[in-house]
């Protein structure tokens, strides 16, 4: 069970808010709400499906950020400088018509 010590000069309301945030972060408040009433098997199934989908989304986002970061670093390494790029000489239409 999380504990919160009231600091000197801190209001009780602020300490309660910190306690509530700790309880919420550990999932205790969700568990209390869930256990307050009977949960049917279909409700349990749907809840587990929602949490699984949320975990999958979070994993996907984390992997996507790593993928983007790696690709941007590779692109910066492979990006040619202006000096290294050589372009073919362009010919104007007038030069082609005189030949």
C-alpha positions in Angstrom: 0.0 0.0 0.0 1.5 3.4 -1.0 2.3 5.8 1.7 2.4 9.6 1.5 4.1 11.8 4.1 2.8 15.3 4.5 5.6 17.8 4.1 5.9 20.8 6.3 3.6 23.5 5.0 1.9 21.2 2.6 -1.9 21.2 2.5 -3.8 18.1 3.2 -5.6 18.4 -0.1 -2.3 18.3 -2.0 -1.2 15.2 0.0 -4.5 13.4 -0.8 -4.0 14.2 -4.4 -0.5 12.7 -4.3 -1.9 9.6 -2.6 -4.6 9.3 -5.2 -2.1 9.5 -8.0 0.0 6.8 -6.4 -3.0 4.5 -6.0 -4.0 5.2 -9.6 -0.5 4.4 -10.9 -0.4 1.1 -9.1 -3.9 0.1 -10.4 -5.4 -0.1 -6.9 -8.3 2.2 -7.7 -9.2 0.3 -10.9 -9.2 -3.0 -8.9 -11.4 -1.4 -6.2 -13.9 -0.2 -8.9 -13.8 -3.6 -10.5 -14.4 -5.6 -7.3 -17.2 -3.3 -6.2 -19.8 -5.2 -8.2 -20.0 -8.6 -9.7 -18.3 -8.9 -13.1 -19.9 -11.2 -15.6 -17.7 -13.5 -17.7 -18.4 -11.5 -20.8 -17.4 -8.3 -19.0 -14.2 -9.9 -17.8 -13.4 -11.1 -21.4 -14.0 -7.6 -22.8 -11.9 -6.0 -20.1 -9.0 -8.4 -20.8 -9.3 -7.8 -24.5 -9.2 -4.0 -24.0 -6.1 -4.3 -21.8 -4.4 -6.6 -24.3 -5.2 -4.2 -27.2 -3.8 -1.3 -25.1 -0.6 -3.2 -24.4 -0.2 -4.1 -28.1 -0.7 -0.4 -29.1 1.9 0.7 -26.6 4.4 -1.9 -27.8 3.8 -0.9 -31.4 4.3 2.8 -30.6 7.5 2.1 -28.8 8.8 0.0 -31.7 7.7 2.6 -34.2 9.7 5.3 -32.4 12.8 3.2 -32.3 12.3 2.3 -36.0 11.9 6.0 -36.9 14.9 7.0 -34.9 17.1 4.3 -36.4 16.0 5.2 -40.0 16.6 8.9 -39.5 20.1 8.2 -38.3 20.8 6.0 -41.3 19.4 8.6 -43.6 21.6 11.3 -42.1 24.6 9.0 -42.6 23.8 8.1 -46.2 22.8 11.6 -47.2 25.3 12.8 -49.8 26.9 16.2 -49.4 26.7 18.8 -52.1 30.4 18.4 -53.1 30.1 14.6 -53.6 27.1 14.9 -55.9 28.1 15.2 -59.6 25.5 15.9 -62.1 25.6 15.2 -65.8 26.1 18.3 -68.0 22.9 19.5 -69.3 22.5 20.6 -72.9 20.1 23.2 -74.0 17.7 22.6 -76.9 19.6 25.2 -79.0 22.8 23.1 -78.8 20.9 20.0 -79.9 19.3 21.6 -82.9 22.6 22.9 -84.3 24.0 19.4 -84.5 
